[in-house]
Amino acid sequence: MSSENHPIDANAADRPTRRRTPRRDGKGANASANQHLTDQSIIAQTDEFAEKEGGVKLIANQKILGFMKIEKPMMIMSLILVIGSLIAIFTKGLNLGLDFTGGVSANVIYQEPAKQTEVIGALSQAGFHDAVVQYLGTNQELLIRLPPQDGNAESLTPLLDKALDLPNNTATVDSISIIGSQVGNEIYLNSLLALAVALGMMLLYVGTRFQFKLSLGAVLALFHDVVIVVGAFALFQWPFDLTVLAAVLALVGYSINDTIVVYDRIRENFRRVRGLSPTQVLDLSLTETLRRTFMTVGTVFVVVIAMLFLGGEGLYWFSVALFIGLIAGTYSSVYIASSIPLRLGLSREDFIVRVKPEFEEEMVVFADPELQNSKD
């Protein structure tokens, strides 16, 4: 081709050479670096920005509540409550119910519906004090429990028949049984054994599924909940019977379930989130599970309050034990179960799966015989 048809630009040498191949992302050579900086700013804001927000740190545009900032005051309060509960248990003791101390149990059928307060009043007038009255299906059939009485079942039946009669409403004792003190002591010891086995199995389960530091925190949190509930019953001398024990065992299951949810999120965040301290990881995990905790506790509270006011005498102390235990269990899942592993040095290394030495790959070098002979 001739130079006339294609003139040469004299300034072509001074112009920058245009890129003939498209850029990878179309954003320039520093796009990946800028994106990296943006990701880092999203993961964790600076401490200055956190202070402007009232000490609340932002991670991935999510507010993280500083639960661990008041960890020490909460731990001190828990220690005071536990020590006070233990002192009340060992000094005042429990006001054990008839299930543990023995007594008289009778099934009574009325011709007309009867109120529990009227039945208790009639028994008190006849000399049968400290009676416990429960409905059995209907308000005409009742279960009556009395402290140990003199005489056998045959001699007590006519006395109870006469004492239980209400105005225009006669009662019939359907069956009566006497529970000895020895049987009550066996039930009491078996109850303590059941509680100890439950705590031991929880320790084994959490230690197998998660990590020993977490399992120790979970069991101490359960111990904290049980001691506070039992200590409240000892302090105020409320009756402690099998229904209250059932509430304590139910509390153990509920509290460990809430703790497992928190632990599962802690393990996930230690593996997923980088660049945060263990305290920040715990705050993040507790914040993410806070809504679920409020929803679960709220629904259970509705049921417990309904039983407390509408369940009658038979479910009253069961509801009281659950009410106290729910508050203690929710608190312990946040501070006791999470603070103790943190004090034991919980870190990201505790959740990394390490390859055992016997399973590591070995590098094998094969020597060339010909090369070896040439060297010789």
Summary of the structure (lengths in Angstrom):
residues: 376
radius of gyration: 35.3
end to end distance: 68.0
largest distance: 136.1
contacts: 1078
relative contact order: 0.11
helix: 62%
strand: 10%
